[in-house]
Amino acid sequence: MTLRKVVSFAAIVPLLAFAVAAPAEAKAPHPQPFMGWSSWSIGSTKAPGYGGDWMDEARIRKTADTMAAKLKPAGYRYINLDAEWSKTRGDWQANSDANGIPSADPVRFPNGIKPVADYVHRKGLKLGIYGAIGLEKKIYDNNVPIAGTNCTVQQIVVLPLTTANKWDDNWMIDYSKPCAQKYIDSVVKKFASWGVDFLKIDGILPSSVAEMAAYSKAIDRTGRKIWLSGSAWPVDIAAAEGLRPSVNGVRIDTDIECYCDTTATWESSVDNRWEDLPNWLPHLRSNYLGDLDSMPIVNNTGTGLQDGISDTERQSVMTFWSMASSPLYVGGDLQNLDDQAVSILTNPEVIALDQSAVLPTRVSGGELQVWKKVVHGRTYAAVYNLGSTPADIKVDFKALGTGRLHTVRDLVARKNLGWSWGSWTAEDVPAHGSRLIRIG
């Protein structure tokens, strides 16, 4: 007779629990960089008629209308409400409900955010909103109850009270306390109920890693796919590895905005991107993308808020962002979107390079730069003239790791340039200009 070892069900249960409950990466999958629009370039400018009070329900609806008509066919979807959506005019603190959950400014969004999200969704678009690291001091002072718990917000903060974010503001939350995650869950659950598809959490410090993990877990618990963006100006690179399991994108550079009467200028601060991206590349992945901030590509002629950069510079922005596989989102007043901006933003070959989610390599630095990336076995190269005078820029095929004889295609012009042996030279590239080619 064969003897069989009998194992009790009670002994098996812990093993099954371990097998089933092993923690997965707490991050909703987004295989491609998001594409859309952000309100902050308007919120930050000193241009007449704009600034923090510009954003309201009617203007967001008009922005969605324009995006649906002119940019949605190329893949742009997100309408992201940055800072100011929950702040009443003249009050720097955000509004919140009886459970300390941010709520919309009742003057500018009298019906709340859900009807705005519903309108955006009917256009086939997505809606995003903004938050900041830490617990608002006003919420702490009111000591409101946390929804679904017996806790109040004063029970979840770090003691002694410690400021949480890059403004040296809000109180830091202690995630060893059981109701801390419950508070973040309640916030994200409310956002999800409104139909939010994107959440930017701003002011991140290296100490913010636990909070971003809490937001990521909260998103997963809603069952809704929400892009989670970790932001600062920039995020400290010391937080890079800690944030990677939690967020879909991370702001790796300064604000693009010049905080002047245009959206930006080349020196303030478009040109910082070429210096800063290489430092972040070792930390980035195809599911953890470097966010280069909004693109000042809306209008640099006509009326209203101007981009502040030339057509040549606008194309270099689109090329660099796409080579970096950065999220592609514009900042400015879409009601004034000009034809050249539409042409730059909707080039399908350049967009495809961005949407590959492949990271680039810098081949040569300095004022005349060469970058490459390989997508599905094909090599792409971009050249940039960061100097102040026109220049020829040589692309050496050996330095790219390719063979010697290749056809060359210009992706921006969308035309074939013929065969080249050993190298290809971008001739007379203007100051702040670029060229983008496919080799082979």
C-alpha positions in Angstrom: 0.0 0.0 0.0 1.3 3.4 -0.9 1.3 5.9 1.9 0.3 9.4 1.0 1.3 12.4 3.0 -1.8 14.4 4.1 -1.4 18.1 4.2 -4.0 20.2 6.0 -5.9 22.9 4.1 -4.9 25.3 6.9 -1.2 24.7 6.1 -1.8 25.3 2.4 -3.7 28.6 2.7 -0.7 30.7 3.6 1.2 29.4 0.6 -1.7 30.1 -1.7 -2.0 33.6 -0.3 1.6 34.2 -1.0 1.4 32.9 -4.6 -1.7 34.9 -5.4 -0.9 38.1 -3.5 2.7 38.6 -4.5 2.8 42.4 -5.3 2.7 43.4 -8.9 4.1 46.6 -10.3 1.6 49.2 -9.1 1.3 51.1 -12.3 -1.4 51.2 -15.0 0.1 50.2 -18.3 0.4 52.9 -21.0 2.5 51.5 -23.9 2.8 54.9 -25.6 3.5 58.5 -24.5 0.3 60.5 -24.0 -0.5 63.3 -26.4 -2.6 66.4 -25.7 -2.7 69.9 -24.2 -2.0 71.4 -20.8 -3.4 74.6 -19.3 -0.3 75.7 -17.3 1.4 77.7 -20.1 -1.7 79.9 -20.1 -1.9 80.0 -16.3 1.7 81.1 -16.0 1.9 83.9 -18.6 1.7 87.6 -18.1 0.1 88.1 -21.5 -3.0 90.3 -21.4 -6.2 88.3 -21.1 -4.5 85.1 -19.7 -3.0 84.0 -16.4 -4.5 81.9 -13.6 -8.1 83.2 -14.0 -8.3 82.2 -17.7 -9.4 78.6 -17.1 -13.1 77.9 -16.8 -15.6 75.4 -18.0 -16.5 77.3 -21.2 -12.9 77.7 -22.3 -12.1 74.1 -21.6 -15.0 73.0 -23.7 -13.8 75.3 -26.5 -10.3 73.8 -26.2 -11.7 70.3 -26.5 -13.6 71.3 -29.6 -10.5 72.6 -31.2 -8.4 69.6 -30.3 -11.1 67.2 -31.6 -11.2 69.1 -34.9 -7.6 69.8 -35.6 -5.3 67.5 -33.5 -7.3 64.4 -32.5 -6.9 62.8 -35.9 -3.1 62.8 -35.3 -3.5 61.1 -31.9 -3.8 64.1 -29.5 -6.4 63.2 -26.8 -5.6 64.7 -23.3 -7.1 67.9 -22.0 -5.2 68.5 -18.8 -6.3 71.0 -16.3 -3.2 72.1 -14.4 -3.0 74.2 -11.2 -5.9 76.6 -10.7 -8.8 74.2 -11.4 -9.6 73.9 -7.7 -8.6 77.4 -6.6 -11.1 80.3 -6.2 -10.0 83.5 -7.7 -7.8 85.5 -5.3 -7.2 82.4 -3.0 -4.0 80.4 -3.4 -5.4 77.5 -1.4 -7.4 74.7 -3.1 -11.0 74.1 -2.4 -11.9 70.8 -0.8 -14.9 68.9 0.4 -15.9 67.6 3.9 -13.4 64.7 3.6 -10.5 66.8 2.4 -10.8 65.8 -1.2 -9.9 68.6 -3.7 -12.9 70.1 -5.4 -13.4 72.5 -8.3 -13.6 76.2 -8.0 -17.4 76.8 -7.7 -17.1 80.0 -9.7 -15.2 78.8 -12.7 -16.6 75.2 -12.6 -20.1 75.7 -11.1 -21.1 72.2 -12.1 -17.9 70.5 -11.0 -15.5 68.5 -13.0 -17.6 65.5 -14.0 -19.7 67.4 -16.6 -16.5 68.8 -18.1 -15.0 65.3 -18.3 -18.3 64.0 -19.8 -18.1 66.6 -22.5 -14.5 65.9 -23.2 -15.2 62.1 -23.4 -18.0 62.7 -25.9 -15.4 64.3 -28.1 -13.4 61.1 -28.0 -10.8 62.8 -25.7 -9.5 62.4 -22.2 -9.4 64.7 -19.2 -6.6 65.3 -16.7 -6.2 67.2 -13.5 -3.5 68.4 -11.1 -2.6 67.9 -7.5 0.4 68.5 -5.2 2.5 66.4 -2.9 1.4 66.3 0.7 -1.7 67.3 2.7 -3.0 70.8 2.3 -2.4 72.8 5.5 -6.0 74.1 5.4 -7.3 70.6 5.3 -5.0 69.7 8.2 -6.2 72.7 10.2 -9.9 71.6 9.7 -9.0 68.1 10.8 -11.6 66.6 8.5 -12.6 62.9 8.6 -11.1 60.5 6.0 -13.9 58.9 4.0 -14.7 55.3 4.9 -12.5 55.3 8.1 -12.6 56.3 11.7 -9.5 58.5 11.2 -9.0 62.2 10.7 -6.4 63.8 8.6 -4.4 65.0 11.6 -3.7 61.3 12.4 -1.9 60.6 9.1 0.9 63.2 9.0 4.5 63.0 9.9 5.3 64.2 13.4 6.8 66.6 14.1 5.0 68.4 11.2 7.2 68.4 8.2 6.7 70.3 4.9 6.2 67.9 2.0 7.0 69.5 -1.4 9.2 71.8 -3.4 7.3 74.9 -2.3 8.2 74.0 1.3 4.4 73.7 1.6 1.7 71.1 2.6 2.3 68.6 5.4 4.1 65.3 4.7 2.0 62.2 5.1 3.3 59.2 7.1 2.5 56.1 5.1 3.3 53.7 8.0 -0.1 54.9 9.4 -2.9 52.7 8.1 -5.3 55.5 7.2 -2.7 57.4 5.1 -3.3 55.1 2.1 -7.0 55.3 2.7 -6.9 59.0 2.4 -5.1 58.9 -1.0 -7.5 56.1 -2.0 -10.5 58.4 -1.3 -9.0 61.2 -3.3 -8.3 59.1 -6.4 -11.6 57.3 -6.1 -13.4 60.6 -6.3 -11.3 61.7 -9.3 -12.0 58.4 -11.0 -15.8 58.9 -10.4 -15.5 62.2 -12.3 -14.0 60.4 -15.3 -10.4 61.6 -14.8 -7.8 59.9 -17.1 -4.6 61.7 -16.1 -3.3 62.9 -12.7 -0.2 65.1 -12.3 1.2 65.3 -8.8 3.6 68.3 -8.5 6.3 69.5 -6.2 8.0 66.0 -5.8 11.0 65.7 -3.6 13.2 62.5 -3.1 11.1 62.0 0.1 7.9 61.8 -2.1 8.5 58.3 -3.4 6.2 56.7 -0.8 3.4 59.1 -1.7 3.7 58.5 -5.4 3.5 54.7 -4.7 0.3 55.4 -2.7 -1.2 57.3 -5.6 -0.2 54.5 -8.0 -1.9 51.9 -5.7 -5.0 54.0 -5.4 -5.3 54.3 -9.2 -5.0 50.5 -9.5 -7.7 50.1 -6.9 -10.2 52.2 -8.9 -9.9 49.9 -11.9 -9.6 53.0 -14.1 -6.6 53.5 -16.4 -5.1 56.8 -15.3 -1.8 58.2 -16.5 0.2 59.2 -13.3 2.7 61.9 -13.8 5.4 62.8 -11.2 6.3 66.4 -11.5 8.6 69.2 -10.3 10.8 71.7 -12.0 12.5 69.3 -12.3 12.1 66.2 -10.2 15.4 65.6 -8.3 17.2 62.9 -10.1 17.9 61.3 -6.7 14.2 60.2 -6.8 14.5 58.6 -10.3 14.9 55.0 -9.3 12.4 55.1 -6.4 9.6 56.6 -8.6 10.0 54.2 -11.5 7.7 51.4 -10.2 4.9 53.9 -9.6 4.6 56.6 -12.3 4.2 56.6 -16.0 6.1 59.8 -16.7 8.5 62.0 -14.7 9.3 65.6 -15.3 13.0 65.8 -16.0 13.5 69.5 -16.7 12.5 73.0 -15.7 9.2 74.6 -16.6 9.2 75.4 -20.3 7.4 78.6 -19.5 9.3 81.9 -19.2 6.7 83.5 -16.9 6.7 86.5 -19.2 4.3 87.8 -21.9 4.8 84.8 -24.2 4.7 81.1 -23.5 8.5 80.6 -23.6 11.7 81.8 -25.2 14.6 79.7 -26.5 16.8 80.6 -23.6 14.0 80.5 -21.0 13.9 77.6 -21.1 13.6 75.5 -24.2 17.3 74.9 -24.7 17.8 73.3 -21.2 16.3 70.1 -22.6 19.4 69.2 -24.6 21.6 69.5 -21.5 19.4 67.7 -19.1 17.9 64.7 -20.9 21.3 62.8 -21.1 21.5 62.8 -17.3 18.1 61.0 -17.0 18.4 58.5 -19.8 20.1 55.8 -17.7 17.1 55.9 -15.4 14.3 55.9 -17.9 12.4 53.0 -19.5 9.8 52.5 -22.2 7.2 52.4 -19.4 8.8 55.2 -17.4 9.2 58.1 -19.7 11.0 61.4 -19.4 8.5 64.3 -19.6 10.1 67.4 -21.2 7.1 69.6 -20.3 4.7 71.2 -22.7 5.7 72.1 -26.3 5.3 75.9 -27.1 3.8 75.1 -30.5 0.4 76.7 -30.9 0.8 80.1 -32.5 3.7 82.6 -33.0 1.7 84.9 -35.3 -1.7 86.6 -35.1 -3.5 87.5 -31.8 -3.4 86.1 -28.3 -0.7 84.4 -26.4 2.4 83.8 -28.5 4.7 80.7 -28.4 7.8 83.0 -28.2 9.9 80.9 -30.5 10.4 80.8 -34.3 9.1 78.1 -36.7 12.7 76.7 -36.9 12.8 76.4 -33.1 9.3 75.0 -32.9 10.3 72.2 -35.3 13.4 71.5 -33.2 11.1 71.1 -30.1 8.9 68.6 -31.9 11.9 66.7 -33.2 13.7 66.6 -29.8 10.5 65.6 -27.9 9.8 62.8 -30.4 13.3 61.5 -30.4 13.0 61.4 -26.6 9.7 59.6 -26.7 8.5 62.3 -24.3 4.7 62.9 -23.9 3.6 65.3 -26.7 1.4 68.0 -25.3 1.2 71.6 -26.2 0.8 74.7 -24.0 -1.1 77.8 -25.3 -4.5 78.9 -26.4 -5.7 76.4 -29.0 -8.2 78.9 -30.3 -5.3 80.6 -32.0 -3.7 77.4 -33.4 -1.9 78.4 -36.6 -1.4 76.3 -39.7 2.3 75.9 -39.3 1.8 74.5 -35.8 -0.8 72.0 -37.1 1.7 70.9 -39.7 4.5 70.5 -37.2 2.4 68.7 -34.6 0.6 66.3 -36.9 3.4 64.9 -39.0 2.7 61.2 -38.8 6.3 60.0 -39.3 7.6 62.2 -36.5 4.7 61.2 -34.2 5.4 57.5 -34.9 9.0 58.0 -33.7 7.7 59.4 -30.5 5.0 56.8 -30.0 7.5 53.9 -30.3 8.4 54.6 -26.6 12.1 53.9 -27.5 14.7 56.0 -25.8 17.5 57.7 -27.8 21.2 57.9 -27.4 23.3 61.1 -27.8 26.1 60.4 -30.2 27.8 63.7 -30.0 27.3 66.8 -27.8 28.3 70.4 -27.8 26.7 73.0 -30.1 26.3 70.6 -33.0 24.6 67.5 -31.7 23.8 64.1 -33.2 21.3 61.8 -31.6 20.1 58.3 -32.7 17.5 55.7 -31.8 16.7 52.3 -33.2 13.1 51.3 -33.7 12.2 47.8 -35.0 15.7 47.5 -36.4 15.8 50.8 -38.3 18.1 53.6 -37.3 16.9 57.2 -37.0 19.2 60.2 -36.5 18.5 63.8 -35.5 20.9 66.7 -35.7 20.6 69.9 -33.8 22.4 73.2 -34.2 22.4 74.8 -30.7 24.7 77.5 -31.8 24.0 81.0 -33.1 25.0 80.7 -36.7 24.1 78.2 -39.5 26.3 75.1 -39.7 26.7 71.8 -41.6 26.4 68.7 -39.3 27.8 65.4 -40.4 26.2 62.1 -39.4 28.8 59.3 -39.5 27.2 56.0 -40.2 30.0 54.1 -38.3 29.3 56.2 -35.2 25.7 55.2 -35.4 26.6 51.5 -35.6 25.1 50.9 -39.0 26.6 49.7 -42.3 28.2 52.0 -44.8 25.7 52.3 -47.7 22.2 53.5 -47.0 19.2 55.3 -48.3 18.2 58.4 -46.3 14.8 59.8 -45.7 13.9 63.2 -44.3 11.0 62.6 -41.9 10.1 66.3 -41.4 10.0 67.0 -45.2 8.6 63.5 -45.7 10.8 62.8 -48.7 13.6 60.4 -49.7 17.0 61.9 -50.2 18.7 59.1 -52.1 21.8 57.0 -51.2 24.7 58.0 -49.0 28.0 56.2 -48.5 29.7 56.3 -45.1 28.0 59.4 -43.8 25.3 62.0 -44.5 25.6 65.7 -44.0 22.8 68.1 -43.0 23.8 71.2 -44.8 23.3 74.8 -43.6 21.3 73.9 -40.5 20.1 77.2 -39.1 20.7 78.4 -35.6 18.5 76.4 -33.2 17.5 74.3 -36.2 17.3 70.5 -36.7 17.0 67.7 -39.2 15.5 64.3 -38.7 16.3 61.3 -40.9 15.8 57.6 -41.2 18.8 55.6 -42.4 18.0 52.6 -44.5 
